[in-house]
Amino acid sequence: MIIIWRYLLSQYIKVLSLSLVAFIAVLLTTRLDDIAHFASLGAQGLYVLNFTLHQIPYILPIAIPISALISALLLIQRLSSSHELTALRAGGLSIKMILAPILIFAAYLSLLNFYIASELATESHRQANSLKAELRQVNPLLVLRNKHLIRLKGIYFDSLGESQMGESASDIFLAIPGSGKNHMNLMVAKNLRSSDSDFIGSMVTSISTQRADLDQNFDHLMIENIEKSVTATNDFSTMMQKKVSGISNDHLKLGLLLTSIAENQNKLDGQNVNRSNEDTKILQRSINRGYTEIIRRVSIALAVFTFTLMGLSFGASISRQQSRRSMFYLIGLAALYMACFFAAKSIDYQLTAALILYLVPHLIIVFFSLLNLNRLSKGMESS
């Protein structure tokens, strides 16, 4: 029995490793947009390589389940086509005993995938954002030149005169959202230059708003004309970071995520707090998003086991020809899980709906996979 287990596991792990490497390479292409944005900030080769490597733990939780499905499917199909499955069953082993080592290994792999999704991927995501922040701090002009990035955050920048990438710009317009709703801060300058430590502007005009008293129906407008303005690069970068980056649940490890949920729950349960219905709704949605993020990580971890079970079940064949209907079942169930997974991410503030979309597909996959294995053990197979 140990020899059989060793043989099956070695074949499963071999294909799993090859599939994992291939899917990492394929899924890295989906992160090319982020990598290109990072490179456009003026990063050197080693920085770009470091940033790219930090993308791998972030895509591993998705790559592992898909690789497990392919590995299980190819293994059981080879055992069926070479009649090794028939020989093992003729030797007195049931289908459950044959598949047991693969499923046990997949269960441990699910735990590893949960650790990757909760700890490694979140840390990798945070480190990648730190690298971006470091580059923005070094050269803020490059950030302003990245129009796609700043427009996503409501910032407008344009240079009508001569400019050198990352060094200087002339006849510029810069608009940044203010602290209040529907507020904008406008800056017009004849020239901007960026050095190692300072951000220097000449002939600068700044227009900003200042909140008035509650009994007034208008805000104060402040206009400044400055012949020469020198701002420390760190100070300018700190201002830009508030507009360009933020900490989301994707950046939080499991312990920090639970702490964040507890803090929001304490705020929600606080007594004698003057809070509007809108603030209460925002707190509740933040709590729901925290719990939904945990469920998402659990769903990704479970996918390793359920996808392996699905591949073993619908890839097995006891007849001379592979059942086409089994492959349709496999593709349909995998597509169902992926569709529900991405749908749940779009409604993460609705806890009940997200819970159903994340976990119910696993139950459906397990049910149909066990049903098909039971039919196979009785010598029945759909044609």
C-alpha positions in Angstrom: 0.0 0.0 0.0 2.8 2.4 0.9 4.5 1.8 -2.5 1.2 2.6 -4.3 0.7 5.7 -2.3 4.2 6.8 -3.0 3.7 6.2 -6.7 0.4 8.1 -6.9 1.7 11.0 -4.9 4.9 11.3 -6.9 2.9 11.5 -10.2 0.4 13.9 -8.7 3.1 16.3 -7.3 5.1 16.1 -10.5 2.3 17.3 -12.7 1.1 19.8 -10.0 4.6 21.4 -9.9 4.7 21.8 -13.7 1.2 23.1 -13.9 1.9 25.6 -11.1 4.9 27.0 -12.8 3.0 27.3 -16.1 0.0 29.0 -14.4 2.2 31.4 -12.5 3.7 32.5 -15.8 0.3 32.9 -17.4 -1.3 34.7 -14.4 1.6 37.1 -14.2 0.4 38.5 -17.6 -2.7 39.6 -15.8 -0.5 41.8 -13.5 1.4 43.3 -16.4 -0.6 46.5 -16.1 0.6 47.0 -12.5 4.1 46.1 -13.4 4.0 48.6 -16.4 2.7 51.3 -14.1 5.5 50.6 -11.6 8.2 50.7 -14.3 6.7 54.0 -15.6 7.6 55.6 -12.2 11.2 55.4 -13.2 12.1 52.2 -11.4 15.5 50.5 -12.1 15.8 46.9 -13.3 16.2 45.4 -9.8 13.3 47.3 -8.5 11.1 46.1 -11.3 12.3 42.5 -10.7 11.6 42.8 -7.0 8.1 44.2 -7.6 7.4 41.4 -10.1 8.5 38.7 -7.6 6.1 40.2 -5.1 3.3 39.5 -7.4 3.8 35.7 -7.3 2.5 35.1 -3.7 -0.5 37.3 -4.6 -1.5 35.0 -7.5 -0.5 31.6 -5.9 -3.9 31.1 -4.1 -5.6 31.1 -7.5 -2.9 29.1 -9.3 -2.8 26.3 -6.8 -6.4 25.2 -7.1 -6.3 25.3 -10.9 -3.1 23.4 -11.0 -4.5 20.8 -8.6 -7.5 20.3 -10.9 -5.3 19.7 -13.9 -2.9 17.5 -12.0 -5.7 15.3 -10.6 -7.4 15.1 -14.0 -4.3 14.1 -15.9 -3.2 11.5 -13.3 -6.6 9.7 -13.2 -6.9 9.8 -17.0 -3.5 8.2 -17.4 -4.3 5.6 -14.8 -7.6 4.8 -16.7 -6.0 4.8 -20.2 -3.1 2.5 -19.2 -5.6 0.2 -17.3 -3.6 0.7 -14.1 -6.9 1.8 -12.4 -8.5 -1.5 -13.5 -5.5 -3.5 -12.2 -5.5 -1.8 -8.8 -9.3 -2.5 -8.5 -8.7 -6.1 -9.6 -6.1 -6.3 -6.8 -8.7 -5.7 -4.2 -8.4 -1.9 -3.8 -11.6 0.2 -3.9 -11.7 3.5 -5.7 -11.8 5.3 -2.4 -8.6 3.6 -1.2 -6.9 4.4 -4.5 -7.8 8.1 -4.4 -7.3 8.5 -0.6 -3.6 9.6 -0.7 -4.3 12.2 -3.3 -7.2 13.6 -1.4 -5.3 13.6 1.9 -2.4 15.5 0.3 -4.9 17.9 -1.2 -6.4 18.6 2.2 -3.0 19.5 3.6 -2.4 21.6 0.5 -5.6 23.5 1.2 -4.2 24.4 4.7 -1.1 25.7 3.0 -3.1 27.6 0.5 -5.0 29.3 3.3 -1.7 30.3 4.9 -0.5 31.7 1.6 -3.7 33.7 1.0 -3.9 35.0 4.6 -0.2 35.7 5.4 2.1 35.6 2.4 -0.2 37.2 -0.2 -1.2 40.0 2.1 2.4 40.8 3.1 3.5 40.6 -0.6 0.7 43.0 -1.5 1.8 45.4 1.2 5.4 45.2 0.2 4.6 45.9 -3.4 2.7 49.0 -2.4 5.6 50.1 -0.2 7.9 49.9 -3.3 5.5 52.1 -5.2 5.4 54.6 -2.3 9.2 54.7 -2.2 9.4 55.6 -5.8 6.8 58.3 -5.5 8.7 59.7 -2.6 11.9 59.8 -4.6 10.4 61.6 -7.7 6.9 63.0 -7.4 7.0 64.4 -10.9 6.9 60.9 -12.3 3.8 60.3 -10.3 2.1 63.4 -11.7 3.1 62.2 -15.2 1.3 58.9 -14.7 -2.0 60.3 -15.9 -3.8 56.9 -15.7 -2.9 56.5 -12.0 -3.8 60.0 -10.9 -7.0 60.2 -12.8 -8.2 57.1 -10.9 -7.8 59.1 -7.7 -9.4 62.3 -9.0 -6.2 64.3 -9.6 -5.6 66.3 -12.7 -2.2 67.4 -14.0 -1.2 68.9 -17.3 1.9 70.6 -18.6 1.5 73.0 -21.5 5.2 74.0 -21.9 8.5 72.2 -22.3 9.2 69.4 -19.8 11.8 66.7 -19.1 10.5 63.4 -17.8 11.0 63.2 -14.0 13.1 66.4 -13.9 11.1 69.5 -14.8 7.8 70.7 -16.2 6.6 74.2 -17.2 3.3 76.0 -17.5 1.6 73.4 -15.3 -1.9 73.0 -13.9 -2.5 70.7 -10.9 -5.9 70.1 -9.3 -6.2 67.9 -6.2 -9.4 67.0 -4.3 -9.8 68.9 -1.1 -10.6 67.7 2.4 -14.3 68.3 2.1 -16.8 66.9 -0.4 -17.0 68.7 -3.8 -13.8 70.7 -2.9 -10.8 71.1 -5.2 -7.4 72.7 -4.7 -5.9 74.3 -7.8 -2.2 75.2 -8.3 -0.8 76.9 -11.4 3.0 77.3 -11.8 5.4 78.6 -14.4 7.9 75.9 -13.7 8.3 72.8 -11.4 11.6 71.0 -10.8 12.3 67.9 -8.8 15.6 67.3 -7.0 16.8 64.6 -4.6 15.3 66.3 -1.6 13.1 69.2 -2.8 10.2 69.9 -5.0 10.8 73.5 -6.4 8.2 75.7 -8.1 8.5 79.2 -9.5 5.7 81.7 -10.1 3.2 79.6 -8.3 -0.5 80.5 -7.8 -2.4 78.4 -5.3 -6.2 78.4 -4.8 -7.7 76.4 -2.0 -10.8 76.4 0.1 -11.3 76.7 3.9 -14.4 75.5 5.6 -16.6 78.3 7.1 -18.7 78.2 10.2 -21.7 75.9 10.3 -24.2 78.9 10.1 -22.7 80.1 6.9 -23.7 78.8 3.5 -20.3 79.3 1.8 -16.7 78.3 2.1 -13.7 80.7 2.3 -11.4 80.9 -0.8 -7.7 81.5 -0.2 -5.5 82.6 -3.1 -1.7 82.7 -2.7 0.9 84.1 -5.2 4.4 82.8 -4.6 7.5 83.7 -6.6 9.4 80.6 -5.5 8.1 77.6 -3.5 10.3 74.9 -2.1 8.6 71.8 -0.7 10.4 68.8 0.8 10.0 65.8 -1.4 8.9 63.8 1.7 6.1 66.3 2.5 4.8 66.4 -1.1 4.9 62.5 -1.2 3.0 62.3 2.0 0.2 64.5 0.5 0.1 62.4 -2.6 0.0 59.1 -0.7 -3.3 60.2 0.9 -4.7 60.4 -2.6 -3.0 57.6 -4.4 -2.8 54.7 -1.9 -4.7 53.1 1.0 -4.9 50.1 3.1 -7.6 47.6 2.2 -8.5 44.2 3.5 -6.2 42.6 0.9 -3.2 44.1 2.8 -4.2 42.7 6.2 -3.0 39.4 7.7 -5.6 37.3 9.4 -4.8 38.7 12.9 -4.9 42.3 11.8 -8.1 41.7 9.9 -9.8 40.2 13.0 -8.6 43.2 15.0 -10.0 45.6 12.4 -13.4 43.9 12.5 -13.4 44.0 16.3 -12.6 47.7 16.3 -15.4 48.5 13.9 -17.8 46.3 15.9 -16.9 48.2 19.1 -17.5 51.5 17.3 -20.8 50.2 16.1 -21.9 49.0 19.6 -20.7 52.2 21.3 -23.3 53.8 23.5 -24.2 57.5 23.6 -22.5 58.2 20.3 -24.0 60.8 18.0 -23.8 58.9 14.8 -25.8 59.4 11.6 -27.5 56.6 9.8 -25.0 57.0 7.0 -22.0 56.5 9.4 -23.7 53.4 10.9 -24.2 52.0 7.4 -20.5 52.6 6.6 -19.4 50.8 9.8 -21.7 47.9 9.1 -20.4 47.5 5.6 -16.8 47.6 6.8 -17.5 44.8 9.2 -19.3 42.8 6.5 -16.3 43.3 4.2 -14.0 42.1 6.9 -15.9 38.8 7.4 -16.4 38.4 3.6 -12.6 38.7 3.1 -12.1 35.8 5.6 -14.7 33.7 3.9 -13.0 34.5 0.5 -9.7 33.1 1.8 -11.4 30.0 3.2 -13.1 29.5 -0.2 -9.8 29.7 -2.0 -8.2 27.2 0.4 -11.1 24.8 0.0 -10.9 25.0 -3.7 -7.7 23.0 -3.7 -9.5 20.0 -2.2 -12.7 20.3 -4.1 -11.0 20.8 -7.4 -8.8 17.8 -6.8 -11.8 15.7 -5.9 -13.6 17.0 -9.0 -10.7 16.1 -11.3 -10.3 12.6 -9.8 -14.1 12.0 -10.1 -14.8 13.2 -13.6 -11.5 12.2 -15.0 -11.8 8.6 -14.1 -13.0 6.1 -16.6 -13.9 2.4 -16.3 -14.9 1.9 -20.0 -12.7 1.8 -23.1 -13.6 5.3 -24.1 -13.5 8.5 -22.0 -17.0 9.9 -21.2 -17.6 13.2 -22.9 -20.4 14.0 -20.5 -18.0 13.8 -17.5 -15.9 16.5 -19.1 -18.9 18.7 -19.6 -19.7 18.3 -15.9 -16.2 19.1 -14.9 -16.0 22.3 -17.0 -19.5 23.4 -15.9 -18.7 23.0 -12.2 -15.4 24.8 -12.5 -17.0 27.6 -14.4 -19.8 27.8 -11.8 -17.3 28.2 -9.0 -15.3 30.9 -10.8 -18.4 32.8 -11.7 -19.7 32.7 -8.1 -16.3 33.7 -6.8 -16.0 36.8 -8.9 -19.6 37.7 -8.3 -19.1 37.5 -4.5 -16.1 39.9 -4.7 -18.4 42.5 -6.3 -20.9 42.4 -3.5 -18.5 41.9 -0.5 -20.5 44.3 1.6 -23.5 41.9 1.6 -22.4 39.2 4.0 -25.1 36.6 3.5 -25.1 36.7 -0.3 -21.3 36.6 -0.4 -21.2 33.7 2.0 -23.6 31.7 -0.3 -21.6 32.5 -3.4 -18.3 31.6 -1.9 -19.2 28.3 -0.1 -22.3 26.8 -1.8 -20.4 26.0 -5.1 -18.0 23.8 -3.0 -21.0 21.8 -1.7 -22.3 21.4 -5.2 -18.9 20.2 -6.5 -18.5 17.7 -3.6 -22.0 16.4 -4.0 -21.7 15.7 -7.8 -18.2 14.4 -7.4 -19.1 11.9 -4.7 -22.2 10.9 -6.6 -20.1 10.1 -9.7 -17.5 8.2 -7.7 -20.3 6.1 -6.2 -21.5 5.3 -9.7 -18.0 4.4 -10.8 -17.5 2.1 -7.8 -20.7 0.2 -8.8 -19.4 -0.1 -12.4 -21.7 2.5 -13.8 -20.5 5.3 -16.1 -22.3 7.9 -18.2 -21.7 7.6 -21.9 
